[in-house]
Amino acid sequence: MENIEKSKEITPKKENQLGSHSAEVGDFLKKDVKEVIDVKEYNLGDWQTINQGLEKLGIDIEMIKNIQKKLSLKVDGKVGPETIAAIKKLGEQSDSESLESESLHDQGLEKEVEKVSTPAWIEKMRGNGGRDVVLMVSDDFDPSKETEVIYHFHGTDGHEFGKLPKLDGASSSYQKRTGKKSVAGNRFQQVANSLSEMKNRNVIIAYPISAGRRGPKKTIAYRNGYDLNWMDREESNEDMSVLHSEVIDSVSKRFGTRVNVTKRTVKGHSAGGLALKNLSKSGFHIDRIDFLDASYGNWAQRCYEEAIKRNPNLQFNLYVRPGTSTDNSKTKSLQEKEGVNIIYTNEKHADMNRVYFGA
């Protein structure tokens, strides 16, 4: 098993005032502790202004919470004076005593990555809002050969590797799951185990982690705890093209050879279909799209309409359970479209990744 790779170090900017530079501080908060400690260069002043700007900046609240956990602070995801003061104190320690060697990756995710039998590592990537992205390849992966890059976007609760927390204003469905173990680990392992089914395919699997609940509060998806803004350039600071560049750079650096990418595939399971719809608007060229029981509402229809503009040879696969919410009129309207293949299945929703990810 490969060791989990730590986040790349980037030399942070330094300013004299905190309040008027919330964007820069927000940028720090999307990186690791080694960079965040440089907030010591700032005055504590206008921390409230920074907090108010976090959502607009698309800052990952979970990242802030992880920092607070590491520093034994109250975990509320807010950048208050206690958080900044603790970070300043940390920055005053010697480099050998700092958290330079520690990871700010989700500990639950790290444990799941440790179970992967092939090379696998985690990096925080700007294209995914500064959040974790797991990269996996087979033991015999060769970057010089023709390579398929597969991006998989998980469904509801897939960001929470532990027990599900209580959420204000949550739906009754989510409330029933509160305090119980999340499905995140199970779903992740289904994807990781699929590498064994791809023996004749030279592939990279990129598994981004969402921000958790985000978006308009009155929507059903928000009440169910999902991220409505994931990979939507207009609503977040996330960008598919940037993410792709970071993934290729990371793998190329790790293997010492530039990856020869010949195919780009994106997949989404369950609510991950919304991320597919969102990213399709970015102009990113895609060769294959798989909706794994994820074609709710108009998600698949809108995704197809955008993606086919960039690639008339698009392969568009819809795995649908008959008579369920994904088997709707919008989905059926794609039946005769160029490149569309609708596969009806009686497999359980929870098993879609296990059965079809490696197809």
Secondary structure by P-SEA (a helix, b strand, c coil): ccccccccccbbbbbccccccaaaaaaaaaccccccccccccccccaaaaaaacccccccaaaaaaaaaaacccccccccaaaaaaaaaaaaccccccccccccccaaaaaaaaaccccccccccccccccbbbbbbccccccccbbbbbbbbbcccccccccccccccccaaaaaacccccaaaaaaaaaaaccccccccbbbbbbbbccccccccccccccccccccccccccccccaaaaaaaaaaaaaaaacccccccbbbbbbcccaaaaaaaaccccccccbbbbccccccaaaaaaaaaaaaaccbbbbbbbcccccccccaaaaaacccccbbbbbbcccccccccccccc
